[in-house]
Each structure stands twice: as structure tokens, then as C-alpha cells.
Amino acid sequence: MLFLILFLSYLIGSIPFGFLLTKIFLKKDIREIGSGNIGATNALRTGNKLIGFSTLTLDISKAVILLLIIKFNFSEYLFISSIAVFLGHVFPIWLKFKGGKGVATYVGILFCINIYLVIVFIVSWLVIFTLTKYSSLASMLSSLFVPLTSYFLLGDINYYFYIIFSLLILITHRENIKRLKNNTESKTKIY
């Protein structure tokens, strides 16, 4: 059962909605636009906000739908399934293992595991983004606030799980970190 859950979680996580939406509706390859990333932020760079927000919604939803099924039927596999769906998004089999940065999928994971932590993530993301206009910086800092909140405010024994995701998100943003240091990171317009 564990292998089946891991396999299905990875496959569902691998669905590249940003790639599919831009290919179907714009007849473009998102990997040749902006940063080349398949996630929602780069989907916004296509110039089509509907594609961008649809990508965001679908990348969140693929984690939510899957993990709610796992949570209510195989709860002992919730955390391992969460990691598999995240890794599927970041390393999709369909795109030669070059995927998104995992932030939207992580929001879906948090929604299923602890609603308070998803609120912390979203509120901190919005505040940081409003102040800086850097989606990458908002994503990285918000992901760091989650384990801190989990440990210090909620006393959650699973805080280490959120530390793993914070590290993974920092790794997926390593190029953004370099650009932020060099002051060459692109600002994002979401409205």
C-alpha cells in the first residue's frame, strides 16, 4: 500500500498544469518564457493572468484533493504522501524531471495538514510580497515562518516536517537567491 500511495502521489504531483495551460490555450511552451519555470509566477509572465491564476489554483488543488483522500482513508501515510506530491511537482516525470518550485503545492499540503499554518503562510506571503514585489522572497520567508510557528506557537511535534519543506523550497529557489543577492531578480505583477 505504501508503494502505491507514493507512486500515485508522485504522479499526481507531476501533473504540469502551467505547461499544459500555456500549451493548450496560448500555443506556447512556458519553459521558453521568463524564468522557464512551469509554476504560477512564471505563468503570469505569459501576459495572461487567467493562465497564471489557473496554474496557481490547479497546483494547490492537486495536493488538496489527493491529500484529503489520504487523510481520511490512509492517515498514517499523510506526511510521506505530502513529500511525494511535492517532489512530483518539482521533478515531474513528464518534463524530464524539470518542474516548478513547489510553493503552490506546499500551500495545498499545508491546507490539508494544518489550516492555521496555511493562514500563516498566505498572510506572511502577502505582506512580504506587498512590501517587496518579489514572489520568490515572499515564498522563501513564508516557508521559514511555518516551522517557527509550528514549534513556538502551536507546539506541534511535527515541526521537523515543515523544516524539510522549508529546506526544499530554499533549494528550489537557489537561482532566485543568487539573483536577489545580485539585485537582478524580477519583480512580479499579480494585479
C-alpha positions, 0 to 999 in steps of 0.5 A: 500500500505504501508503494502505491500511495507514493507512486500515485502521489508522485504522479499526481504531483507531476501533473504540469498544469502551467505547461499544459495551460500555456500549451493548450490555450496560448500555443506556447511552451512556458519553459521558453518564457521568463524564468522557464519555470512551469509554476504560477509566477512564471505563468503570469509572465505569459501576459495572461493572468487567467493562465497564471491564476489557473496554474496557481489554483490547479497546483494547490488543488492537486495536493488538496484533493489527493491529500484529503483522500489520504487523510481520511482513508490512509492517515498514517501515510499523510506526511510521506504522501505530502513529500511525494506530491511535492517532489512530483511537482518539482521533478515531474516525470513528464518534463524530464524531471524539470518542474516548478518550485513547489510553493503552490503545492506546499500551500495545498499540503499545508491546507490539508495538514494544518489550516492555521499554518496555511493562514500563516503562510498566505498572510506572511506571503502577502505582506512580504510580497506587498512590501517587496514585489518579489514572489520568490522572497515572499515564498522563501520567508513564508516557508521559514515562518511555518516551522517557527510557528509550528514549534513556538506557537502551536507546539506541534511535534511535527515541526521537523516536517515543515523544516524539510519543506522549508529546506526544499523550497530554499533549494528550489529557489537557489537561482532566485537567491543568487539573483536577489543577492545580485539585485537582478531578480524580477519583480512580479505583477499579480494585479 
